Amino acid sequence: MNAILIILISMLIAGVIGLFTNIIAIGMLFRPYGARYIGKKKLPLTPGLIPKRQADIANHLGKTVMNHLLTAEGIEEKLTNPEFQKQMKGWMKKGVTEWVHTEERSLADIVKSYDPTIDIEKKLRYQLERRLDHKFDEWLLEIEQQPLAHLVPEELMKRTTEKLPEVNEWVFQRIETYLHSHEGREQMQNIVRRFLERQGSLVQMLGSFVKTDRIIEKVYPEIVKAITSEDMRVWVNQKVQSEFEDMLNEPFNRYVSKEQAHGLKSDLTAYVFERFSIEKYTNRPIYEWGAHVNEEIIDRIVDAAVSRSSRLIQIKLPEFLKLLNLQEVVADQINRFSVQQLEGIVLSIANRELRLIKYLGGVLGAIIGFVQGLILLMFI
């Protein structure tokens, strides 16, 4: 009977010690909230663990959120999730449809309400110019390999063909005038002289008997006569006609430079803006557009908006998160909490577990007391 009493008393004492030890240990996580002093000497273990390490806890939580919770990869995965995008498109489609059929303000009014400095007509003109540029470039890409004969108007081709003989005759007249001029004669004589000098020993030997200038005087008139002869005119005219036909069979991009294409594009843009008044449309109430905006157009607008915004977010998200510095945001918020608030948060999350830890201390203490009681009986 005494043995059982000894064991029970030992278990009770050890259990109470274990229970209160854990109660005190858990309480020391938060309390005291501040440092305690005896005179000028600071008491150990004050303040409590969490008040003392609040800044470290805030920094570690911030790093955890930044590196493992709100990561660019996790957010990107959510944004690219098909189900999420489907929900986003449905929500946007509903909102756009309602807005288009009820909005009484004009596009210009809406833009000015957000930023009076924005010139919506100027911006729309710029966007339209970009669109025209894009379409023109597509058209140019389509025709750049096509023969000129397929692109040049028939009347222009006919007139050009009729003018070719006149152009040839004008060129021959200019050549003949040049050859009979002092400059032309001198130039041609130099050419003939260099030609003779490049010939072999036979011509050089001939030059020892007959002066080179004498040979040139005899040869030059025949050269001029041959160049300006009717046969030469006919041959050149035929050759030009043949080359012109070959040119018409060449692709467009061989003869039209980028500068010329740019000029054509500028003329086309100017014509479009002469026929199309941007101001007329930007000053109309939005709801007047509702009858012209069908479901297909809204779907295209929403799809484009979701697609482009998703791509933009994916590209800029890492940079944005870095700029946002969530680690610092989380740390600052936690540091602003009072110790009482932190204690309330922890207890609201782990109150049941902390209570079990307290009871576990009592149970373990009782077990240790039981073992101690047995050991004590062995020595009595």
Residue frames relative to the residue before (quaternion, step in Angstrom):
aa qw qx qy qz dx dy dz
M 1.0000 0.0000 0.0000 0.0000 0.00 0.00 0.00
N 0.6554 0.4994 -0.3022 0.4794 3.57 0.99 -0.89
A 0.6227 0.5474 -0.3372 0.4460 3.59 1.05 -0.75
I 0.6642 0.4922 -0.3098 0.4697 3.58 0.92 -0.89
L 0.6454 0.5245 -0.3226 0.4519 3.56 0.98 -0.83
I 0.6339 0.5302 -0.3259 0.4593 3.56 1.01 -0.85
I 0.6684 0.4976 -0.3005 0.4641 3.58 0.92 -0.94
L 0.6632 0.5070 -0.3137 0.4525 3.60 0.92 -0.88
I 0.6517 0.5034 -0.3202 0.4684 3.57 0.97 -0.89
S 0.6444 0.5230 -0.3190 0.4577 3.59 0.99 -0.86
M 0.6566 0.5050 -0.3055 0.4696 3.58 0.99 -0.87
L 0.6547 0.5219 -0.3145 0.4473 3.58 0.97 -0.88
I 0.6754 0.4905 -0.3022 0.4603 3.55 0.88 -0.97
A 0.6902 0.4752 -0.2866 0.4645 3.60 0.84 -0.97
G 0.6369 0.5322 -0.3293 0.4502 3.58 1.03 -0.78
V 0.6575 0.4967 -0.3113 0.4733 3.57 0.96 -0.91
I 0.6385 0.5204 -0.3280 0.4626 3.56 1.01 -0.83
G 0.6674 0.5014 -0.3029 0.4598 3.62 0.91 -0.91
L 0.6495 0.5217 -0.3210 0.4505 3.58 0.98 -0.88
F 0.7238 0.4328 -0.2594 0.4707 3.56 0.78 -1.03
T 0.5779 0.5726 -0.3814 0.4390 3.59 1.14 -0.55
N 0.6920 0.4588 -0.2802 0.4818 3.59 0.89 -0.90
I 0.6071 0.5417 -0.3591 0.4572 3.58 1.08 -0.71
I 0.6720 0.4850 -0.2926 0.4770 3.56 0.95 -0.93
A 0.6496 0.5306 -0.3208 0.4399 3.60 0.96 -0.89
I 0.6709 0.4771 -0.2988 0.4826 3.58 0.94 -0.89
G 0.6385 0.5244 -0.3277 0.4581 3.55 1.01 -0.79
M 0.6649 0.5188 -0.3035 0.4434 3.59 1.05 -0.73
L 0.4597 0.6443 -0.4689 0.3919 3.58 1.26 -0.02
F 0.8011 0.2584 -0.1103 0.5285 3.59 1.01 -0.82
R 0.7870 0.3157 -0.1468 0.5093 3.57 0.98 -0.77
P 0.5227 -0.2096 -0.8264 -0.0049 1.40 -2.07 1.34
Y 0.6045 -0.5930 0.3976 0.3533 3.56 -1.20 0.57
G 0.7920 0.1691 -0.0887 0.5798 3.55 1.15 -0.59
A 0.6668 -0.4883 0.3716 0.4230 3.56 -1.31 0.11
R 0.2178 -0.7544 0.6079 0.1179 3.55 -1.17 0.70
Y 0.1465 -0.8037 0.5757 0.0355 3.54 -1.02 0.90
I 0.1693 -0.6939 0.6822 0.1564 3.51 -1.33 0.49
G 0.7715 -0.0480 -0.0347 0.6335 3.49 -0.10 1.30
K 0.7520 -0.3011 0.2574 0.5268 3.54 -0.67 -1.15
K 0.5746 0.5986 -0.3756 0.4128 3.56 1.29 -0.03
K 0.3462 -0.7474 0.5359 0.1854 3.53 -0.75 1.11
L 0.4327 -0.6986 0.5115 0.2511 3.52 -0.92 0.98
P 0.4980 -0.6476 0.4743 0.3281 3.60 -1.00 0.73
L 0.8163 0.2557 -0.2194 0.4692 3.54 -1.32 0.53
T 0.6211 0.4600 -0.3831 0.5058 3.58 1.13 0.62
P 0.4991 -0.2434 -0.8248 0.1068 1.55 -1.75 1.78
G 0.7331 -0.4004 0.2991 0.4613 3.58 -1.32 -0.12
L 0.7324 -0.4599 0.2820 0.4155 3.53 -1.33 0.35
I 0.7219 0.4444 -0.2669 0.4584 3.60 0.71 -1.04
P 0.6422 0.4887 -0.3543 0.4724 3.68 0.87 -0.68
K 0.6629 0.5142 -0.3050 0.4506 3.56 1.01 -0.82
R 0.7795 0.3198 -0.1478 0.5179 3.57 1.01 -0.87
Q 0.2626 0.8051 -0.5061 0.1635 3.59 1.19 0.35
A 0.6626 0.5043 -0.3159 0.4549 3.60 0.91 -0.86
D 0.6545 0.5019 -0.3152 0.4695 3.60 0.98 -0.85
I 0.6336 0.5245 -0.3273 0.4650 3.57 1.00 -0.84
A 0.6491 0.5242 -0.3162 0.4516 3.58 0.95 -0.90
N 0.6742 0.4944 -0.3005 0.4590 3.59 0.91 -0.90
H 0.6743 0.4905 -0.2992 0.4639 3.58 0.93 -0.87
L 0.6398 0.5042 -0.3322 0.4755 3.59 0.99 -0.74
G 0.6275 0.5356 -0.3311 0.4580 3.58 1.03 -0.78
K 0.6596 0.4956 -0.3046 0.4760 3.59 0.96 -0.86
T 0.6400 0.5314 -0.3260 0.4492 3.57 1.00 -0.82
V 0.6556 0.5034 -0.3096 0.4699 3.57 0.94 -0.90
M 0.7016 0.4836 -0.2694 0.4487 3.57 0.88 -0.98
N 0.7790 0.3875 -0.1891 0.4552 3.57 0.85 -0.95
H 0.8196 0.2625 -0.1076 0.4977 3.60 1.07 -0.60
L 0.7380 0.4048 -0.2391 0.4840 3.62 1.08 -0.54
L 0.8051 0.1419 -0.0618 0.5726 3.59 0.41 -1.21
T 0.1391 0.8044 -0.5572 0.1520 3.58 0.44 1.24
A 0.6253 -0.5379 0.4079 0.3916 3.56 -1.24 0.46
E 0.6450 0.5304 -0.3243 0.4443 3.58 1.00 -0.80
G 0.6680 0.5056 -0.3054 0.4526 3.58 0.96 -0.85
I 0.6675 0.4832 -0.2999 0.4807 3.57 0.95 -0.87
E 0.6407 0.5246 -0.3242 0.4573 3.60 0.98 -0.82
E 0.6322 0.5293 -0.3294 0.4601 3.57 1.01 -0.79
K 0.6528 0.5039 -0.3106 0.4727 3.58 1.03 -0.78
L 0.6759 0.5061 -0.2981 0.4451 3.58 0.92 -0.89
T 0.7283 0.4145 -0.2389 0.4906 3.59 1.04 -0.71
N 0.4282 0.6923 -0.4732 0.3368 3.57 1.26 0.07
P 0.4937 -0.6931 0.4308 0.3005 3.64 -0.68 1.04
E 0.6543 0.5153 -0.3234 0.4492 3.59 0.94 -0.80
F 0.6456 0.5103 -0.3168 0.4716 3.58 1.00 -0.82
Q 0.6653 0.4959 -0.3069 0.4661 3.59 0.92 -0.86
K 0.6143 0.5394 -0.3460 0.4604 3.58 1.07 -0.70
Q 0.6635 0.4932 -0.2983 0.4770 3.58 0.93 -0.89
M 0.6462 0.5251 -0.3147 0.4556 3.57 0.97 -0.86
K 0.6646 0.4995 -0.3048 0.4647 3.60 0.93 -0.87
G 0.6441 0.5220 -0.3225 0.4569 3.58 0.99 -0.80
W 0.6595 0.5047 -0.3002 0.4693 3.56 0.97 -0.87
M 0.6804 0.4812 -0.2889 0.4712 3.59 0.92 -0.89
K 0.6342 0.5396 -0.3366 0.4396 3.60 0.97 -0.81
K 0.6514 0.5125 -0.3128 0.4639 3.56 0.94 -0.87
G 0.6823 0.4946 -0.2892 0.4541 3.57 0.89 -0.91
V 0.6655 0.5005 -0.3074 0.4606 3.59 0.93 -0.88
T 0.6442 0.5312 -0.3250 0.4441 3.60 0.94 -0.88
E 0.6734 0.4881 -0.2960 0.4699 3.57 0.89 -0.91
W 0.6696 0.5152 -0.3018 0.4417 3.57 0.93 -0.89
V 0.6608 0.5286 -0.3128 0.4315 3.60 0.89 -0.92
H 0.7450 0.4175 -0.2249 0.4691 3.60 1.00 -0.76
T 0.7537 0.3795 -0.2166 0.4909 3.62 1.20 -0.14
E 0.5754 0.6223 -0.3831 0.3673 3.61 1.14 -0.45
E 0.2595 -0.7999 0.5296 0.1110 3.56 -0.70 1.16
R 0.6018 0.5634 -0.3722 0.4264 3.59 1.14 -0.37
S 0.4662 -0.6410 0.5242 0.3114 3.54 -1.26 0.41
L 0.6725 -0.4819 0.3638 0.4280 3.54 -1.29 0.24
A 0.6424 0.5218 -0.3239 0.4584 3.59 0.99 -0.80
D 0.6450 0.5207 -0.3213 0.4577 3.61 1.00 -0.81
I 0.6529 0.5233 -0.3157 0.4475 3.57 0.94 -0.89
V 0.6709 0.4967 -0.3003 0.4616 3.56 0.89 -0.93
K 0.6717 0.4998 -0.3018 0.4560 3.59 0.92 -0.88
S 0.6174 0.5526 -0.3524 0.4350 3.60 1.09 -0.63
Y 0.6925 0.4422 -0.2719 0.5010 3.59 1.15 -0.55
D 0.7934 -0.0801 0.0874 0.5970 3.56 0.98 -0.86
P 0.3006 -0.7957 0.4972 0.1712 3.61 -0.22 1.23
T 0.6293 0.5661 -0.3428 0.4074 3.59 1.16 -0.44
I 0.5802 0.5970 -0.3803 0.4030 3.59 1.22 -0.31
D 0.2273 -0.7446 0.6157 0.1223 3.55 -0.93 0.97
I 0.2596 -0.8180 0.4927 0.1442 3.57 -0.01 1.32
E 0.6217 0.5412 -0.3526 0.4430 3.59 1.03 -0.75
K 0.6558 0.5132 -0.3062 0.4614 3.55 0.99 -0.87
K 0.6676 0.4975 -0.3039 0.4631 3.57 0.95 -0.85
L 0.6580 0.4955 -0.3149 0.4717 3.59 0.97 -0.81
R 0.6125 0.5385 -0.3468 0.4632 3.55 1.04 -0.72
Y 0.6450 0.5222 -0.3132 0.4617 3.55 1.01 -0.87
Q 0.6679 0.4939 -0.3010 0.4683 3.58 0.94 -0.89
L 0.6489 0.5092 -0.3189 0.4669 3.57 1.01 -0.80
E 0.6234 0.5300 -0.3357 0.4667 3.56 1.03 -0.74
R 0.6417 0.5145 -0.3215 0.4692 3.57 0.99 -0.80
R 0.6473 0.5169 -0.3155 0.4630 3.56 1.01 -0.83
L 0.6532 0.5015 -0.3085 0.4760 3.56 0.96 -0.86
D 0.6194 0.5390 -0.3389 0.4594 3.56 1.01 -0.78
H 0.6613 0.5138 -0.3031 0.4548 3.54 0.93 -0.94
K 0.6756 0.4864 -0.2941 0.4696 3.57 0.90 -0.92
F 0.6427 0.5170 -0.3284 0.4602 3.57 1.00 -0.80
D 0.6423 0.5168 -0.3222 0.4653 3.57 1.00 -0.81
E 0.6258 0.5207 -0.3367 0.4731 3.58 1.04 -0.72
W 0.6550 0.5069 -0.3046 0.4704 3.57 0.97 -0.89
L 0.6491 0.5174 -0.3123 0.4619 3.56 0.98 -0.86
L 0.6374 0.5210 -0.3209 0.4684 3.56 1.04 -0.77
E 0.6508 0.5297 -0.3064 0.4494 3.55 1.10 -0.72
I 0.7856 0.3528 -0.1795 0.4755 3.61 0.91 -0.86
E 0.4964 0.7104 -0.4245 0.2621 3.59 1.16 -0.38
Q 0.7150 0.4085 -0.2569 0.5059 3.60 1.16 -0.44
Q 0.5317 0.6262 -0.4151 0.3910 3.58 1.24 0.00
P 0.5524 -0.6089 0.4425 0.3580 3.64 -1.08 0.65
L 0.5945 -0.5830 0.4194 0.3615 3.54 -1.16 0.62
A 0.5903 0.5987 -0.3661 0.3989 3.59 1.09 -0.68
H 0.6706 0.4897 -0.2973 0.4713 3.60 1.16 -0.56
L 0.7351 0.4366 -0.2115 0.4735 3.56 1.23 -0.40
V 0.6600 0.5047 -0.3111 0.4615 3.58 1.08 -0.72
P 0.5140 -0.6430 0.4625 0.3292 3.64 -0.89 0.83
E 0.5860 -0.6212 0.3998 0.3329 3.55 -1.01 0.85
E 0.6411 0.5348 -0.3306 0.4401 3.60 0.96 -0.81
L 0.6483 0.5125 -0.3141 0.4672 3.56 1.02 -0.82
M 0.6349 0.5228 -0.3274 0.4652 3.59 0.98 -0.80
K 0.6534 0.5237 -0.3096 0.4506 3.58 0.96 -0.89
R 0.6816 0.4856 -0.2911 0.4636 3.59 0.85 -0.93
T 0.6396 0.5230 -0.3257 0.4597 3.58 1.01 -0.80
T 0.6470 0.5206 -0.3159 0.4590 3.58 0.96 -0.87
E 0.6623 0.5043 -0.3030 0.4640 3.58 0.99 -0.79
K 0.6982 0.4814 -0.2730 0.4542 3.59 1.06 -0.68
L 0.5005 0.6915 -0.4237 0.3030 3.61 1.15 -0.40
P 0.6597 0.4928 -0.3420 0.4527 3.68 0.80 -0.82
E 0.6406 0.5218 -0.3319 0.4552 3.60 0.98 -0.77
V 0.6431 0.5125 -0.3190 0.4712 3.56 0.99 -0.81
N 0.6430 0.5259 -0.3238 0.4529 3.59 0.95 -0.87
E 0.6590 0.5074 -0.3085 0.4617 3.58 0.92 -0.91
W 0.6368 0.5241 -0.3270 0.4614 3.57 0.99 -0.80
V 0.6437 0.5215 -0.3149 0.4631 3.59 1.00 -0.85
F 0.6649 0.5003 -0.3096 0.4602 3.61 0.92 -0.89
Q 0.6298 0.5286 -0.3358 0.4594 3.56 1.00 -0.74
R 0.6498 0.5053 -0.3118 0.4746 3.56 0.99 -0.79
I 0.6448 0.5167 -0.3215 0.4625 3.58 1.01 -0.80
E 0.6644 0.5074 -0.3059 0.4556 3.56 0.91 -0.96
T 0.6392 0.5185 -0.3227 0.4675 3.58 0.96 -0.81
Y 0.6610 0.5084 -0.3047 0.4602 3.56 0.96 -0.86
L 0.6749 0.5066 -0.3047 0.4416 3.60 0.90 -0.91
H 0.7008 0.4400 -0.2719 0.4912 3.60 1.09 -0.59
S 0.5439 0.5954 -0.4111 0.4250 3.57 1.24 -0.07
H 0.6538 -0.5173 0.3752 0.4052 3.55 -1.26 0.39
E 0.6594 0.5117 -0.3084 0.4563 3.58 0.93 -0.90
G 0.6777 0.4929 -0.2962 0.4584 3.58 0.90 -0.94
R 0.6437 0.5219 -0.3214 0.4582 3.57 0.98 -0.86
E 0.6682 0.4992 -0.2989 0.4636 3.56 0.91 -0.90
Q 0.6484 0.5215 -0.3169 0.4552 3.57 0.97 -0.85
M 0.6792 0.4807 -0.2893 0.4732 3.59 0.88 -0.93
Q 0.6291 0.5261 -0.3415 0.4591 3.61 1.00 -0.72
N 0.6338 0.5183 -0.3284 0.4710 3.58 1.00 -0.75
I 0.6363 0.5235 -0.3298 0.4607 3.56 1.00 -0.79
V 0.6690 0.4893 -0.2976 0.4738 3.61 0.91 -0.93
R 0.6378 0.5352 -0.3305 0.4445 3.57 0.97 -0.87
R 0.6698 0.4856 -0.3051 0.4717 3.60 0.88 -0.89
F 0.6148 0.5490 -0.3443 0.4495 3.56 1.07 -0.71
L 0.6832 0.4833 -0.2917 0.4633 3.59 0.88 -0.93
E 0.6476 0.5331 -0.3209 0.4398 3.55 1.02 -0.78
R 0.6731 0.4956 -0.2986 0.4605 3.58 1.12 -0.57
Q 0.5553 0.6222 -0.3963 0.3840 3.60 1.21 -0.23
G 0.6882 -0.5380 0.3308 0.3571 3.54 -1.32 0.27
S 0.7888 -0.3517 0.2504 0.4375 3.53 -1.37 -0.20
L 0.5831 0.5910 -0.3811 0.4067 3.58 1.13 -0.62
V 0.6784 0.4678 -0.2907 0.4863 3.58 0.91 -0.89
Q 0.6325 0.5288 -0.3345 0.4565 3.57 1.06 -0.74
M 0.6349 0.5152 -0.3246 0.4755 3.55 1.04 -0.78
L 0.6334 0.5215 -0.3254 0.4701 3.57 1.05 -0.84
G 0.6403 0.5425 -0.3225 0.4379 3.54 1.06 -0.75
S 0.6051 0.5577 -0.3652 0.4352 3.59 1.18 -0.43
F 0.6943 0.4330 -0.2635 0.5109 3.57 1.24 -0.47
V 0.7838 0.1636 -0.0728 0.5946 3.55 1.03 -0.84
K 0.4653 -0.6947 0.4721 0.2795 3.57 -0.77 0.97
T 0.5899 -0.6031 0.4138 0.3422 3.54 -1.11 0.78
D 0.6399 0.5307 -0.3334 0.4447 3.59 0.95 -0.81
R 0.6226 0.5398 -0.3392 0.4537 3.56 1.10 -0.70
I 0.6350 0.5224 -0.3175 0.4723 3.56 1.06 -0.85
I 0.6529 0.5217 -0.3126 0.4515 3.56 0.96 -0.92
E 0.6348 0.5432 -0.3290 0.4401 3.58 0.99 -0.85
K 0.6870 0.4695 -0.2787 0.4795 3.55 1.07 -0.75
V 0.7118 0.4756 -0.2583 0.4477 3.59 0.98 -0.90
Y 0.6223 0.6143 -0.3500 0.3360 3.60 0.91 -0.90
P 0.6678 0.4903 -0.3378 0.4467 3.66 0.79 -0.80
E 0.6421 0.5192 -0.3317 0.4562 3.55 1.06 -0.72
I 0.6183 0.5376 -0.3412 0.4608 3.57 1.10 -0.71
V 0.6586 0.4996 -0.3043 0.4733 3.58 0.93 -0.92
K 0.6482 0.5248 -0.3150 0.4530 3.54 0.96 -0.88
A 0.6651 0.5054 -0.3058 0.4568 3.58 0.96 -0.87
I 0.6751 0.5070 -0.3012 0.4434 3.58 0.95 -0.90
T 0.7753 0.3521 -0.1779 0.4932 3.58 0.96 -0.85
S 0.3946 0.7374 -0.4697 0.2828 3.59 1.24 0.22
E 0.6373 -0.5341 0.4023 0.3831 3.53 -1.31 0.41
D 0.6181 0.5484 -0.3471 0.4435 3.56 1.03 -0.76
M 0.6476 0.5069 -0.3171 0.4724 3.56 1.02 -0.84
R 0.6244 0.5413 -0.3364 0.4516 3.59 1.02 -0.79
V 0.6667 0.4961 -0.2995 0.4688 3.56 0.90 -0.94
W 0.6634 0.5125 -0.3121 0.4471 3.57 0.90 -0.91
V 0.6704 0.4920 -0.3008 0.4670 3.58 0.91 -0.93
N 0.6336 0.5345 -0.3327 0.4497 3.57 0.99 -0.83
Q 0.6555 0.4958 -0.3046 0.4814 3.56 0.98 -0.87
K 0.6523 0.5200 -0.3135 0.4537 3.56 1.00 -0.86
V 0.6499 0.5096 -0.3159 0.4669 3.59 0.98 -0.82
Q 0.6325 0.5252 -0.3265 0.4665 3.55 1.00 -0.84
S 0.6634 0.5039 -0.3019 0.4635 3.56 0.96 -0.89
E 0.6620 0.5005 -0.3046 0.4673 3.58 0.97 -0.87
F 0.6238 0.5409 -0.3350 0.4540 3.57 1.07 -0.75
E 0.6529 0.4975 -0.3094 0.4801 3.56 0.99 -0.83
D 0.6387 0.5116 -0.3265 0.4731 3.57 1.02 -0.78
M 0.6254 0.5462 -0.3352 0.4452 3.57 1.04 -0.79
L 0.6537 0.5203 -0.3140 0.4509 3.57 1.00 -0.83
N 0.6820 0.4659 -0.2831 0.4875 3.56 1.19 -0.46
E 0.5359 0.6079 -0.4077 0.4208 3.57 1.31 -0.03
P 0.5852 -0.5913 0.4104 0.3736 3.63 -1.14 0.51
F 0.6814 -0.5327 0.3491 0.3608 3.52 -1.26 0.64
N 0.7110 0.4994 -0.2786 0.4092 3.58 0.84 -0.98
R 0.5542 0.6087 -0.4071 0.3957 3.60 1.21 -0.13
Y 0.7885 0.3258 -0.1432 0.5016 3.56 1.10 -0.69
V 0.7003 0.3951 -0.2702 0.5297 3.60 1.19 -0.36
S 0.2909 -0.7881 0.5218 0.1486 3.56 -0.46 1.21
K 0.6697 -0.4836 0.3734 0.4221 3.53 -1.30 0.18
E 0.6288 0.5367 -0.3384 0.4494 3.58 1.04 -0.74
Q 0.6605 0.4986 -0.3077 0.4695 3.58 0.97 -0.83
A 0.6406 0.5126 -0.3216 0.4727 3.58 1.02 -0.81
H 0.6282 0.5314 -0.3320 0.4612 3.58 1.05 -0.74
G 0.6375 0.5266 -0.3248 0.4591 3.58 1.03 -0.76
L 0.6420 0.5129 -0.3165 0.4740 3.56 1.02 -0.82
K 0.6435 0.5238 -0.3162 0.4600 3.56 1.01 -0.81
S 0.6386 0.5229 -0.3237 0.4627 3.59 1.01 -0.77
D 0.6487 0.5121 -0.3176 0.4649 3.59 0.97 -0.83
L 0.6502 0.5166 -0.3134 0.4606 3.57 0.98 -0.84
T 0.6487 0.5193 -0.3134 0.4596 3.59 0.96 -0.85
A 0.6474 0.5161 -0.3170 0.4626 3.57 0.96 -0.85
Y 0.6449 0.5207 -0.3220 0.4575 3.59 0.99 -0.79
V 0.6453 0.5287 -0.3231 0.4469 3.60 0.95 -0.88
F 0.7099 0.4557 -0.2745 0.4615 3.58 0.85 -0.89
E 0.5757 0.5518 -0.3828 0.4664 3.58 1.21 -0.30
R 0.7348 0.4223 -0.2171 0.4844 3.57 1.08 -0.75
F 0.7600 0.3417 -0.1639 0.5280 3.59 1.21 -0.50
S 0.1896 -0.7959 0.5698 0.0772 3.59 -0.65 1.16
I 0.3236 -0.7638 0.5300 0.1762 3.57 -0.46 1.21
E 0.6307 0.5636 -0.3392 0.4117 3.58 0.97 -0.86
K 0.6020 0.5852 -0.3555 0.4109 3.59 1.05 -0.74
Y 0.7378 0.4123 -0.2260 0.4843 3.57 0.99 -0.78
T 0.6635 0.5147 -0.3245 0.4354 3.61 0.99 -0.68
N 0.7013 0.4534 -0.2690 0.4798 3.61 1.20 -0.41
R 0.5125 0.6195 -0.4317 0.4088 3.61 1.24 0.18
P 0.5366 -0.6044 0.4638 0.3629 3.64 -1.04 0.68
I 0.5855 -0.6163 0.4005 0.3421 3.55 -1.04 0.81
Y 0.6505 0.5426 -0.3462 0.4033 3.61 0.91 -0.84
E 0.5811 0.5747 -0.3811 0.4322 3.60 1.18 -0.41
W 0.6224 0.5235 -0.3339 0.4765 3.55 1.25 -0.39
G 0.5039 0.7028 -0.4072 0.2939 3.57 1.21 -0.52
A 0.6568 0.5208 -0.3177 0.4432 3.58 0.98 -0.81
H 0.7152 0.4350 -0.2464 0.4884 3.59 1.18 -0.56
V 0.6543 0.4820 -0.3074 0.4950 3.58 1.27 -0.21
N 0.1086 -0.8189 0.5624 0.0363 3.57 -0.25 1.25
E 0.7414 -0.4270 0.2887 0.4297 3.54 -1.34 0.11
E 0.6226 0.5560 -0.3433 0.4306 3.56 1.04 -0.74
I 0.6534 0.5063 -0.3143 0.4668 3.58 0.97 -0.85
I 0.6464 0.5127 -0.3191 0.4663 3.58 0.97 -0.87
D 0.6296 0.5307 -0.3339 0.4587 3.59 0.99 -0.82
R 0.6623 0.5034 -0.3078 0.4617 3.57 0.94 -0.87
I 0.6465 0.5157 -0.3196 0.4626 3.58 0.99 -0.84
V 0.6804 0.4884 -0.2882 0.4641 3.57 0.89 -0.98
D 0.6478 0.5171 -0.3243 0.4558 3.60 0.90 -0.89
A 0.6685 0.4945 -0.3015 0.4666 3.57 0.92 -0.90
A 0.6563 0.5188 -0.3135 0.4492 3.58 0.96 -0.87
V 0.6776 0.4798 -0.2937 0.4737 3.59 0.89 -0.93
S 0.6610 0.5169 -0.3105 0.4465 3.56 0.91 -0.91
R 0.7089 0.4581 -0.2712 0.4627 3.58 0.81 -0.99
S 0.6560 0.5007 -0.3217 0.4641 3.57 0.96 -0.81
S 0.6297 0.5290 -0.3373 0.4582 3.59 1.03 -0.75
R 0.6672 0.4906 -0.3050 0.4702 3.57 0.93 -0.89
L 0.6492 0.5196 -0.3193 0.4545 3.56 0.98 -0.85
I 0.6554 0.5039 -0.3115 0.4685 3.57 0.96 -0.87
Q 0.6409 0.5294 -0.3271 0.4494 3.58 0.96 -0.85
I 0.6851 0.4817 -0.2859 0.4657 3.56 0.98 -0.85
K 0.7879 0.3605 -0.1628 0.4719 3.55 0.84 -1.03
L 0.4763 0.7190 -0.4284 0.2696 3.61 1.21 -0.37
P 0.6640 0.4871 -0.3463 0.4494 3.67 0.75 -0.84
E 0.6602 0.4986 -0.3050 0.4718 3.56 0.97 -0.86
F 0.6512 0.5200 -0.3156 0.4538 3.59 1.00 -0.84
L 0.6638 0.4963 -0.3098 0.4660 3.59 0.92 -0.89
K 0.6323 0.5196 -0.3297 0.4707 3.54 1.07 -0.74
L 0.6599 0.4947 -0.2990 0.4799 3.56 1.01 -0.83
L 0.6528 0.5223 -0.3075 0.4544 3.58 1.02 -0.83
N 0.1385 -0.8382 0.5143 0.1171 3.58 1.17 -0.68
L 0.0472 -0.8468 0.5298 -0.0104 3.56 0.64 1.19
Q 0.5667 0.5987 -0.3879 0.4123 3.56 1.10 -0.60
E 0.6911 0.4583 -0.2725 0.4880 3.57 0.91 -0.90
V 0.6203 0.5489 -0.3437 0.4425 3.60 1.03 -0.79
V 0.6791 0.4821 -0.2879 0.4728 3.58 0.86 -1.01
A 0.6576 0.5143 -0.3153 0.4512 3.58 0.91 -0.91
D 0.6549 0.5118 -0.3174 0.4565 3.59 0.92 -0.85
Q 0.6562 0.5144 -0.3185 0.4509 3.58 0.94 -0.85
I 0.6712 0.4855 -0.3044 0.4702 3.58 0.92 -0.87
N 0.6502 0.5174 -0.3212 0.4543 3.58 0.98 -0.78
R 0.6414 0.5219 -0.3253 0.4587 3.59 1.18 -0.50
F 0.5385 0.6117 -0.4130 0.4066 3.58 1.21 -0.34
S 0.4099 -0.6414 0.5764 0.2972 3.55 -1.17 0.60
V 0.6410 -0.5189 0.3848 0.4145 3.57 -1.24 0.40
Q 0.6139 0.5506 -0.3486 0.4455 3.59 1.05 -0.71
Q 0.6437 0.5106 -0.3273 0.4667 3.59 1.02 -0.78
L 0.6464 0.5101 -0.3206 0.4681 3.58 0.95 -0.86
E 0.6399 0.5216 -0.3226 0.4630 3.56 0.97 -0.86
G 0.6575 0.5095 -0.3125 0.4588 3.58 0.93 -0.87
I 0.6431 0.5222 -0.3268 0.4549 3.62 1.01 -0.82
V 0.6806 0.4868 -0.2938 0.4621 3.57 0.85 -0.99
L 0.6790 0.4902 -0.2997 0.4570 3.59 0.89 -0.90
S 0.6375 0.5245 -0.3400 0.4504 3.60 1.04 -0.71
I 0.6882 0.4610 -0.2782 0.4862 3.58 1.15 -0.60
A 0.8429 0.1797 -0.0345 0.5060 3.58 0.77 -1.06
N 0.2413 0.8035 -0.5198 0.1610 3.62 1.11 0.48
R 0.6597 0.5094 -0.3120 0.4560 3.59 0.91 -0.93
E 0.6789 0.4904 -0.2980 0.4580 3.59 0.89 -0.91
L 0.6494 0.5093 -0.3234 0.4630 3.58 0.99 -0.79
R 0.6288 0.5246 -0.3341 0.4666 3.57 1.04 -0.73
L 0.6463 0.5079 -0.3199 0.4712 3.59 0.99 -0.79
I 0.6203 0.5358 -0.3468 0.4559 3.58 1.07 -0.72
K 0.6145 0.5373 -0.3453 0.4632 3.58 1.04 -0.75
Y 0.6902 0.4698 -0.2835 0.4718 3.58 0.83 -0.99
L 0.6134 0.5510 -0.3517 0.4432 3.56 1.06 -0.72
G 0.6056 0.5487 -0.3533 0.4554 3.58 1.08 -0.67
G 0.6563 0.4985 -0.3128 0.4722 3.58 1.00 -0.80
V 0.6526 0.5123 -0.3179 0.4589 3.59 0.96 -0.87
L 0.6725 0.4828 -0.3041 0.4713 3.57 0.87 -0.93
G 0.6242 0.5329 -0.3380 0.4606 3.58 1.03 -0.74
A 0.6470 0.5126 -0.3191 0.4656 3.60 0.98 -0.85
I 0.6423 0.5110 -0.3293 0.4667 3.60 0.97 -0.82
I 0.6529 0.4966 -0.3158 0.4769 3.56 0.95 -0.87
G 0.6355 0.5266 -0.3245 0.4621 3.61 1.02 -0.78
F 0.6199 0.5346 -0.3401 0.4629 3.59 1.05 -0.76
V 0.6691 0.4848 -0.3013 0.4759 3.59 0.92 -0.93
Q 0.6456 0.5170 -0.3212 0.4613 3.58 0.96 -0.81
G 0.6324 0.5358 -0.3303 0.4515 3.59 1.04 -0.80
L 0.6472 0.5110 -0.3171 0.4684 3.57 1.00 -0.84
I 0.6555 0.5022 -0.3146 0.4681 3.57 0.96 -0.87
L 0.6382 0.5354 -0.3223 0.4496 3.58 1.00 -0.83
L 0.6548 0.5159 -0.3114 0.4562 3.60 0.99 -0.84
M 0.6104 0.5649 -0.3562 0.4258 3.57 1.11 -0.61
F 0.7437 0.3978 -0.2268 0.4870 3.59 1.10 -0.57
I 0.5677 0.5755 -0.3988 0.4329 3.59 1.26 -0.03
